[in-house]
Amino acid sequence: MAIYDVTVPLRPGMPTYAGTEPGPSLEFHSLISRGDSANVSVLSLGSHTGTHVDAPSHFIEGGGAIESLPLEALVGPAWVIEYEGESHITASELELYGLPPDVKRLLIKTPNGRFWDDDSFHSDFIGLAGDAGRWLAVRGLLLVGIDYLSIEQFRSPTHEVHLALLSAGIVILEGLDLRSVPAGRYNMACAPLRVVGAEGSPARVFLWDEPSR
């Protein structure tokens, strides 16, 4: 059985959306080396840093927050597809993958993965086109993920992809690192922090394939 940790490591200086999301800061207020009885740190970061989940309240006033996300969306079988194009992914391009009708969690691997080797934010990342968001919204999916810091184009004027997915109750998972993961079917566990009232949260995400029998 192969297990993949598809979480981007949280570290100072890592890329954040448009360079404006507060990145990780780890400070120790207790240190054994200073005579304290234990090492104790304080972690501070934006809720959409690195690998993270968007809740409906991120774009929908009065929408559910992170603590309301259904567990069945976060754990279960997931399909990884690989897109090798250079433009935002359209509905017609998604149709070409012939996804089985029972797919509930879809993770999209793109050329975005190369950006994780650079501490600068890249605004030319690949996301979903508006019609792709609408196409996915009517398929009964529970979760859609992608391998950079937003599911749609940089500074979308209408946020139509976020709104289409979140309005349909689909959890958005952004900031994955899928470079080592071949396309195919996996099991997935996505664990955002259960921060009451938060519109987003960093998450640890694992994929694993079925064990050989």
N, C-alpha and C positions, 0 to 999 in steps of 0.2 A: 504494500500500500504506500503510495506517495502522498505526502502531506506538503502543501504549499502555504507559506505565510505570505499573503499578498498585501501586507500592511507596509506603508512607507514609514521608516523609522522617524520618530520625532526627535529633532535636534535643533540647536540654535543655528540660524543662518539658512535653514531650509527654505525652498520657495513657498510662498503663500500667494493667494489670489491677488493679482495686480500689485503685489508687494505691500498691500495695506492691511491684510489680515494679521492680527498680532501673532507672531510666531512663538515657538516654545521658549520658555525661560525656566531654568531649573536652578533654584538657589537653596543652599543648605543653611538652616538656622540652628542646627545642632550637629556637631561633628565630634566623633571620638578623638580625632587628632587634636582637638582643642580642649579635651578634658570632659566632654559630655558623655553621657552613658550610652548614647546611640546616635547613629546618623539619621537625621530627619530633614527632608527637603520640602520645598514648596514649588509646585508646578503651576505655571500660568501659560495659557495659550488661547487663541481664538477657537471658537466652537467648530469652525470649518477648516481647521488646519490638517494638512496631510490626509490620510484616509479617514473619511468621515461620512456621516449619514445626515441627510436633510429630512426634517419632519415637515408636515403640511404647514405648520405655522411660520415656516421660513418665508413663504410667499403668500399665504392665505390668512387674512385677518380672522382670528377666532379658530383657526385650524388646530388640530391636535399637536401637542408637543412631543418631545422625544420619549417621555415615559409612557405615552399612549400607543407607541408602535406595537403592532401585533407580533408576537414571537414567531408565528408561522411564516411571516415574511422574511425573518432574519436567519432561519435555520431550515435547511432542506436541500433538495437537489437543485443544482444550478447549471446552466449552459454557458460555456465560454465560446464566443465567436471571435474570429480574427478578421479585422477590416484593414486592408492594405492601401486604401485610397488616400488622397491628400486633401479632400474637401469634406465638409460636414456630411454626415451620413443621412441619406434620404430614406423614405419609406420604401421606394422601389428597390433600393439596395438591400434593405433588411429582408424583403420578401425573397431575395435570391438565396438566402441561407436555408430556406425550407424548414424553419423551426417546427418541431412537433407541436401539435395543438395543446399538449398538456404542460408546456414550459411555463413555470411560474417565476423563475428567477433568471435574469439574463445579464451576463457580464460581457462587456465589449472591450476587446483588446485592439489597440490601434498603434500607429507609429508614435503616439504620445509618450510611450514608455521611455524613449531616449531622453526626454526632458528631465527625468529624475536624476540624471548624472550632472545636472547643472543647477547651481543655487539661484540662478536668475529665473524669474517668472517669464514664461513664454505665452504671449497672447495669441499666437497662431496655432494653438492646440485644436485638435479635431473634436467636435461634439456632434450632437444630433441636430439635424435640420428640423424645422417646425413640423413638417408633415410626418417625420419619423416619430416625434413625440406623440402626435395624435394617433398614429398607427398602433403604437405600443399601448396607448391608453385604453383601447377598446379590445385588447386581447386577453384581459383577465389576469395580467401579470401581478405579482406581489412586490417585486423588487427589480430595479434596473441599475446597473453599475457601469462605470467607465474609468479609464486609467489616467485621468488628470483631474484638475481641481474644479471643473464644472462640466455638467452634462450637456451644455449648449454653448453657442458661440460667445466669445468674449464680450462682456457688457451688452448682452442682448437688450434691445430697446423695449421689448414686450415680455420677456421671460416666458415665451409661449411653451417651451418644452417643460420647464419646471411646473408651470401652471397646469399643463395637460396631465402630467404624470401625478402630481400631488393631488389634484382635484379628483383623480380616479382612485385615490388611495394607494398609489404605488410608492414604495419607499425608494428614495434616490440615494445611491451609494457612489461617492466620488473619491478620487485620489487613490485608486488601486494601483498596485505594481504587478502587472500580469506578464512581465517579460519572460519569466521562466515557465509559464503555464501554457502547454499546448491547447489548442481548441478542443472542445469536447465536453462531456458531461461529468460533473463532479458533485460531491456533497459540499455544502457550505455552512459555515457558522460565522455570523457577523454579530459582534457584541459592542454596540455603542454604550457609552456611559449613561446610566439612567438618571440624568440630571433633570429634576422636575422643572417644568416650564421652559426648557431650552428648545430653541428652534433647530438646533443641530448639535452633533456631538462627534468627537473623535471615536474611532472604532478599531478594534482588532478583528481581522478577517482571515479565516483559514479555509482552504479548499483541500479536499482529499478525494482520491478516486476509490473505487470499490476494491476491496482486497481480493487477491486471487484465491480461488477455491480448488 
